[in-house]
Amino acid sequence: MPLLTLLGTVGGCGASEEVTVTSADGFSITYTSELLTQITDGTYPMERANGTPVVTTDRYAQPIVAYEVDIAGDGSTWKPLDAGTGPLRMALITDHADRVNQGKYNPFMVVSIEVTASK
């Protein structure tokens, strides 16, 4: 499920709010309202796989939240993640296979997603 859709089910994320995602290892990242706007308006910071910046205005990204994992890798064996690792995984996807983003915005083993007022 897209993170922004998930946020919409709990009231959304306003311009003066930010989203903090914390993983099981204690790592946390914060999607500021500015970054969430960049994700939806095509200006999200990205590079090509070779390291050159993407400067076009088609830099749309979509953070996806997923609950289960496919053990076999072929869709045949699905099961919940092990206890203590966090029930969710996140990945930031784009329409372009040659684009990458900062890895810190792809947390895994997520244990919480919290919307708070911007500091």
Contacts in CASP RR format, 6 or more apart in sequence:
PFRMAT RR
TARGET T0000
AUTHOR 0000-0000-0000
METHOD contacts of the structure
MODEL  1
MPLLTLLGTVGGCGASEEVTVTSADGFSITYTSELLTQITDGTYPMERAN
GTPVVTTDRYAQPIVAYEVDIAGDGSTWKPLDAGTGPLRMALITDHADRV
NQGKYNPFMVVSIEVTASK
1 64 0 8 1.000
1 65 0 8 1.000
1 66 0 8 1.000
2 62 0 8 1.000
2 63 0 8 1.000
2 64 0 8 1.000
2 65 0 8 1.000
3 19 0 8 1.000
3 31 0 8 1.000
3 62 0 8 1.000
3 63 0 8 1.000
3 64 0 8 1.000
3 65 0 8 1.000
3 90 0 8 1.000
3 113 0 8 1.000
4 13 0 8 1.000
4 36 0 8 1.000
4 39 0 8 1.000
4 40 0 8 1.000
4 62 0 8 1.000
4 63 0 8 1.000
6 65 0 8 1.000
6 113 0 8 1.000
7 13 0 8 1.000
7 19 0 8 1.000
7 115 0 8 1.000
10 115 0 8 1.000
12 115 0 8 1.000
13 19 0 8 1.000
13 33 0 8 1.000
13 36 0 8 1.000
13 115 0 8 1.000
14 33 0 8 1.000
15 33 0 8 1.000
16 33 0 8 1.000
16 117 0 8 1.000
16 118 0 8 1.000
17 33 0 8 1.000
17 115 0 8 1.000
17 116 0 8 1.000
17 117 0 8 1.000
17 118 0 8 1.000
18 30 0 8 1.000
18 31 0 8 1.000
18 32 0 8 1.000
18 33 0 8 1.000
18 36 0 8 1.000
18 115 0 8 1.000
18 116 0 8 1.000
18 117 0 8 1.000
18 118 0 8 1.000
18 119 0 8 1.000
19 30 0 8 1.000
19 31 0 8 1.000
19 36 0 8 1.000
19 113 0 8 1.000
19 114 0 8 1.000
19 115 0 8 1.000
20 28 0 8 1.000
20 29 0 8 1.000
20 30 0 8 1.000
20 31 0 8 1.000
20 112 0 8 1.000
20 113 0 8 1.000
20 114 0 8 1.000
20 116 0 8 1.000
21 28 0 8 1.000
21 29 0 8 1.000
21 30 0 8 1.000
21 31 0 8 1.000
21 90 0 8 1.000
21 107 0 8 1.000
21 110 0 8 1.000
21 112 0 8 1.000
21 113 0 8 1.000
21 114 0 8 1.000
22 28 0 8 1.000
22 107 0 8 1.000
22 110 0 8 1.000
22 111 0 8 1.000
22 112 0 8 1.000
22 114 0 8 1.000
23 86 0 8 1.000
23 107 0 8 1.000
23 108 0 8 1.000
23 109 0 8 1.000
23 110 0 8 1.000
23 111 0 8 1.000
24 84 0 8 1.000
24 85 0 8 1.000
24 86 0 8 1.000
24 109 0 8 1.000
24 110 0 8 1.000
24 111 0 8 1.000
25 109 0 8 1.000
27 107 0 8 1.000
28 107 0 8 1.000
29 104 0 8 1.000
29 105 0 8 1.000
29 107 0 8 1.000
31 39 0 8 1.000
31 63 0 8 1.000
31 105 0 8 1.000
32 118 0 8 1.000
33 118 0 8 1.000
35 44 0 8 1.000
37 43 0 8 1.000
38 44 0 8 1.000
38 45 0 8 1.000
38 59 0 8 1.000
38 61 0 8 1.000
39 60 0 8 1.000
39 61 0 8 1.000
39 62 0 8 1.000
39 63 0 8 1.000
40 60 0 8 1.000
42 57 0 8 1.000
42 58 0 8 1.000
42 59 0 8 1.000
42 60 0 8 1.000
42 61 0 8 1.000
43 57 0 8 1.000
43 59 0 8 1.000
44 59 0 8 1.000
44 60 0 8 1.000
44 61 0 8 1.000
44 101 0 8 1.000
45 53 0 8 1.000
45 59 0 8 1.000
45 101 0 8 1.000
45 102 0 8 1.000
46 53 0 8 1.000
46 54 0 8 1.000
46 59 0 8 1.000
46 61 0 8 1.000
46 94 0 8 1.000
46 99 0 8 1.000
46 100 0 8 1.000
46 101 0 8 1.000
47 53 0 8 1.000
47 54 0 8 1.000
47 99 0 8 1.000
47 100 0 8 1.000
47 101 0 8 1.000
48 54 0 8 1.000
48 98 0 8 1.000
48 99 0 8 1.000
48 100 0 8 1.000
49 98 0 8 1.000
49 99 0 8 1.000
49 100 0 8 1.000
51 100 0 8 1.000
54 99 0 8 1.000
58 95 0 8 1.000
59 94 0 8 1.000
59 99 0 8 1.000
60 94 0 8 1.000
60 95 0 8 1.000
61 92 0 8 1.000
61 93 0 8 1.000
61 94 0 8 1.000
61 101 0 8 1.000
62 92 0 8 1.000
62 93 0 8 1.000
62 94 0 8 1.000
63 90 0 8 1.000
63 91 0 8 1.000
63 92 0 8 1.000
63 105 0 8 1.000
64 90 0 8 1.000
64 91 0 8 1.000
64 92 0 8 1.000
64 93 0 8 1.000
65 88 0 8 1.000
65 89 0 8 1.000
65 90 0 8 1.000
65 110 0 8 1.000
65 113 0 8 1.000
66 88 0 8 1.000
66 89 0 8 1.000
66 90 0 8 1.000
66 91 0 8 1.000
67 80 0 8 1.000
67 87 0 8 1.000
67 88 0 8 1.000
67 89 0 8 1.000
68 78 0 8 1.000
68 79 0 8 1.000
68 80 0 8 1.000
68 81 0 8 1.000
69 78 0 8 1.000
69 79 0 8 1.000
69 80 0 8 1.000
69 81 0 8 1.000
69 89 0 8 1.000
70 76 0 8 1.000
70 77 0 8 1.000
70 78 0 8 1.000
71 77 0 8 1.000
71 78 0 8 1.000
71 79 0 8 1.000
80 87 0 8 1.000
81 87 0 8 1.000
81 89 0 8 1.000
81 109 0 8 1.000
84 111 0 8 1.000
85 109 0 8 1.000
86 109 0 8 1.000
86 110 0 8 1.000
86 111 0 8 1.000
87 110 0 8 1.000
87 111 0 8 1.000
88 109 0 8 1.000
88 110 0 8 1.000
88 111 0 8 1.000
88 113 0 8 1.000
89 108 0 8 1.000
89 109 0 8 1.000
89 110 0 8 1.000
90 106 0 8 1.000
90 107 0 8 1.000
90 108 0 8 1.000
90 110 0 8 1.000
91 106 0 8 1.000
92 101 0 8 1.000
92 105 0 8 1.000
92 106 0 8 1.000
94 101 0 8 1.000
END
